[in-house]
Amino acid sequence: MLARLGSWCFRNRWQTVFAWVGALVALGAIVSALGGARYLESFELPDSDSSRGIDVLGSEFGELMGGFESSIVVRSNSPVTSSVVQVPLEKLFERVAKLDGVAVSSPFEPGNQDFQISEDGRTAFARLTVNGDFDFTALATLGTQIRDEFPKIKGTQIYLAGEMFAEFEPPKSELIGLAFAIVVLIFAFGSVLAMGLPIAIAVAGVGVGAVVVMLASRLIDVPDLATTIGAMIGLGVGIDYALFIVTRYREQLHAGHEGEEACSIAIDTSGRAVIFAGITVVISLLGMLAIGLSFIGGMGIAAALTVAVTMVASVTLLPALLGFAGHRVELTRWRGLIAAGFVALGLLGVGLNFTPMVAAFGVAVAILVAGFFVAPLRAEVRQRRPKPAEQTLAYKWSHLIQRHPWSAMLAGVAVLLVVASPVLSLRLGSADAGNAPEDTDARRAYDLLSEGFGPGFNGPLIVTVRGVNMIAAGGIGGLLEGTDGVAQVVGPIPSNLQDLQASGLMEFMSGGAAGG
């Protein structure tokens, strides 16, 4: 059946390509008609102390929990309460408070100095509460507006804390991976066209898979980062699966078979392995459903859908592209080889956010155009003559392993143990601004707060108390203060000053590294 499928897609290449394009357009139209993707943007642990505490905060302190928390952090060589520092800072906080959707709690307000100014008096912070209606683009604009208001005070550092205002843009790992894949595949195949086919299949599979995931998000809980996870896995397996089939196709061409027959054999052999591998990966990813958390289960479903789509593309769309390529899959001209190198360089520049390297795309286009007029660029790259199977490194290696199976197994296990050894010192925790690069404002503010107020200040823990009077709640705070590792306790803070039986919250900082 697979052989017939490969032959049909090879012969009916245009119909196959149009079917994939039509599927992409149709799925995109359906998603658009439904109002776009509906991703899950919150992570909850049902029936846990954390979720119950968050429920109390939402019901009793809704006005405090409805937005984003941030702060303006100040470190001065002079006491922050000195007039030369305090006066311009108070004016700063007044200007920031006038911005739409921003509330400011100044360290100079009555009752705040004990908690928002460090013991040495040189570090302080103003709490910012930003309206929860802001999206990420609006938050970035707001962050720029706030930074523009910072005054110049001699001997004073001022930074805007909060990861939502962080100006750091992480590298685009998918593009970096594609750049290296281009280089590796060119060395492996010695052909630009043979290199491009696996990448084209991977990109097509991930693209259609992403739209399928968007549609799935309307039916099940899918986290907003699922498309990123799916793209990472989909690109990897897509290139891998197509690599199997293209390699077998070229081997059959070298053996004297015509294009359609070579494709049929490749799909019937390597394509069978691709389907088996793809189904195995899909089942493994769906195993995440066993965890019982919708957030994690949705991530597994999204990745499984992307892999499944990529697998189908490998045994249908790839034969169609091989039909277009034919025997030209063995042909490479210098213009294509050099241009491919510059494309890889440009992708690396985009992935690393390094603008000068992006100019490599223009160089690649110029080389392709020049190739029509410059004879050396039109010349064919001499291909390596294929060796008999018995002379290849893979053949020799496989026979070496077969002759010494026990030694090979023990050596492999030893290597795996060495590679896995870092797990012995693995530290789990939540990512925060302390993980940001040292040259960002978010990280500088994080470090200043840790230095001024002690380790753990950036990762406070909140305890909610319900159904007790404020005297009893204060007693709980005293017990927390006497606990080893607790540096400071703030509160209790009642939800209703008129109700002695009201809910309250206490915030305390551990003396160790902040973990969020």
SULNORLIN-V407670 format. One record per residue. PHI is phi in whole degrees, 0 to 359 (none if undefined). Layout:
{{PHI} {PHI}}
This chain:
{{none} {296} {298} {294} {298} {298} {295} {297} {295} {295} {287} {258} {296} {294} {298} {295} {296} {296} {296} {292} {296} {298} {297} {297} {295} {296} {296} {298} {294} {296} {298} {296} {294} {277} {100} {86} {291} {229} {278} {279} {253} {229} {245} {231} {253} {297} {59} {246} {301} {298} {294} {293} {295} {295} {298} {296} {299} {294} {279} {258} {234} {305} {292} {268} {257} {268} {213} {258} {261} {210} {199} {257} {256} {234} {227} {232} {288} {256} {303} {292} {273} {289} {300} {294} {257} {294} {299} {294} {291} {298} {294} {299} {295} {295} {293} {294} {295} {278} {290} {299} {81} {240} {244} {237} {248} {283} {291} {266} {287} {304} {90} {264} {298} {295} {253} {247} {233} {291} {299} {279} {75} {251} {237} {211} {212} {253} {283} {244} {242} {254} {309} {290} {281} {289} {267} {295} {294} {294} {296} {297} {296} {297} {301} {295} {298} {294} {297} {295} {274} {298} {279} {266} {238} {301} {73} {233} {253} {230} {226} {263} {272} {107} {293} {289} {261} {300} {272} {286} {250} {295} {300} {272} {298} {297} {291} {297} {298} {296} {300} {291} {297} {301} {295} {297} {291} {296} {295} {288} {264} {71} {218} {291} {294} {296} {292} {289} {297} {300} {292} {298} {294} {297} {294} {296} {298} {292} {297} {293} {299} {296} {292} {298} {295} {300} {293} {296} {294} {281} {249} {227} {283} {234} {292} {293} {270} {296} {294} {293} {298} {298} {295} {299} {289} {297} {297} {296} {288} {297} {296} {297} {296} {295} {299} {304} {290} {296} {299} {294} {299} {293} {299} {290} {296} {296} {281} {102} {281} {284} {304} {295} {293} {298} {293} {300} {294} {298} {289} {288} {253} {295} {297} {296} {295} {297} {296} {297} {295} {297} {297} {297} {295} {299} {297} {297} {293} {292} {298} {295} {295} {293} {293} {88} {252} {299} {299} {288} {299} {297} {296} {295} {297} {298} {295} {296} {297} {297} {296} {298} {296} {297} {298} {296} {298} {294} {256} {234} {290} {298} {302} {296} {293} {296} {296} {291} {285} {58} {282} {292} {299} {267} {259} {221} {255} {298} {297} {291} {294} {292} {298} {298} {297} {288} {298} {299} {295} {294} {298} {296} {296} {295} {296} {267} {58} {251} {303} {305} {288} {295} {298} {298} {298} {296} {296} {299} {296} {299} {293} {297} {293} {297} {298} {281} {241} {260} {301} {301} {286} {277} {294} {280} {281} {293} {276} {289} {288} {296} {277} {301} {305} {293} {259} {279} {297} {298} {297} {295} {295} {298} {288} {296} {297} {294} {283} {230} {295} {293} {298} {295} {295} {296} {295} {296} {297} {298} {296} {297} {295} {295} {296} {275} {301} {302} {296} {292} {247} {293} {243} {265} {179} {270} {289} {215} {297} {293} {266} {284} {302} {293} {266} {260} {299} {300} {287} {298} {297} {301} {293} {296} {294} {295} {290} {281} {245} {102} {301} {96} {296} {285} {233} {291} {253} {249} {248} {259} {234} {227} {80} {233} {279} {293} {294} {294} {296} {297} {296} {295} {298} {296} {297} {294} {298} {275} {277} {302} {91} {266} {271} {202} {235} {248} {118} {285} {247} {284} {281} {216} {296} {271} {241} {290} {259} {288} {290} {216} {225} {230} {242} {226} {248} {281} {274} {266} {294} {291} {239} {88}}
